[in-house]
Amino acid sequence: MHFRPLHDRVVVRRIDAEEKTAGGIIIPDTAKEKPQEGEIVAAGPGARDEKGELLPLDVKAGDRVLFGKWSGTEVKIDGEELLIMKESDILGIVEISGSLQRAA
């Protein structure tokens, strides 16, 4: 199945949180919170203003983003759990510098 969001909505895949703390303590599944970071899978064309002109989104497929704890609607598409949310629910885009990408 192919899903295309409408207007200013985006489809986000959560990025799994770390299994360990910085000190090396392993976090059990029951104690983990749902991650608030994800990757944009698909984005709608944008919202329309009062004149009917299309306002494109600031995010695109492949962007890593941060979003609020209770943002979006959870859906299951092709067996994968995804979130559908408005662009306004996204707090920001995570940009990883070249040096951080190599270290990770």
C-alpha positions in Angstrom: 0.0 0.0 0.0 1.2 3.5 -0.8 0.1 6.4 1.5 0.3 10.0 0.5 -0.5 12.6 3.3 -2.7 15.6 2.4 -2.1 19.3 2.9 0.4 20.1 5.7 0.5 16.6 7.2 3.6 14.4 7.4 4.2 10.7 8.0 7.0 10.0 10.6 8.8 6.8 11.5 10.0 6.9 15.1 13.8 6.4 15.6 14.4 3.9 18.4 15.9 5.3 21.6 19.3 4.1 23.0 19.2 0.8 24.9 21.8 2.0 27.4 22.3 5.2 29.4 25.6 7.2 29.1 26.8 5.3 32.3 26.2 1.9 30.7 23.0 1.0 32.5 20.7 -1.1 30.2 17.1 0.3 30.1 14.4 -2.4 30.1 11.6 -2.2 27.5 9.0 -1.5 30.2 10.9 1.6 31.5 11.5 3.1 28.1 9.6 6.1 26.9 8.5 6.4 23.3 11.2 8.3 21.3 10.4 11.9 20.3 12.7 11.8 17.4 11.8 10.4 14.0 12.4 10.4 10.2 10.0 11.9 7.7 8.7 9.1 5.5 6.4 11.2 3.4 5.1 14.8 3.3 2.0 16.5 1.8 2.2 19.3 -0.7 1.6 22.0 1.9 -1.2 24.2 3.3 -3.1 26.9 1.4 -3.3 30.5 2.6 -6.4 32.7 2.4 -5.8 33.5 -1.3 -5.6 29.8 -2.1 -1.9 29.8 -2.8 0.1 26.7 -1.8 2.6 27.2 1.1 5.2 24.4 0.8 6.4 22.5 3.8 9.8 23.2 5.5 10.4 19.4 5.9 10.9 16.7 3.3 11.2 12.9 3.2 14.4 11.8 4.9 14.6 14.7 7.4 15.2 13.8 11.1 12.9 15.7 13.3 11.9 16.2 16.9 8.3 16.3 17.9 6.2 16.7 21.0 5.5 13.7 23.3 1.8 13.5 22.5 2.0 14.6 18.8 0.4 12.8 15.9 -1.8 9.9 15.4 -0.4 6.4 15.5 -1.2 4.3 12.5 -0.1 0.9 11.2 0.7 0.8 7.4 2.0 -2.4 5.9 2.7 -3.7 9.4 4.9 -0.7 10.3 3.9 1.6 13.1 4.0 5.2 11.9 2.8 8.6 13.1 0.8 11.1 11.0 1.0 14.7 12.3 0.7 18.3 11.1 3.9 20.1 10.3 3.2 22.5 13.1 3.6 19.6 15.6 7.2 19.3 14.6 9.5 21.2 16.9 12.6 21.2 14.6 14.9 19.4 12.2 17.9 17.6 13.6 21.0 18.4 11.6 24.0 16.1 12.2 27.4 17.7 11.3 29.9 15.6 9.4 32.1 15.0 12.4 29.2 13.6 14.5 28.0 11.3 11.7 31.4 9.6 11.5 31.6 9.2 15.3 28.2 7.6 15.5 
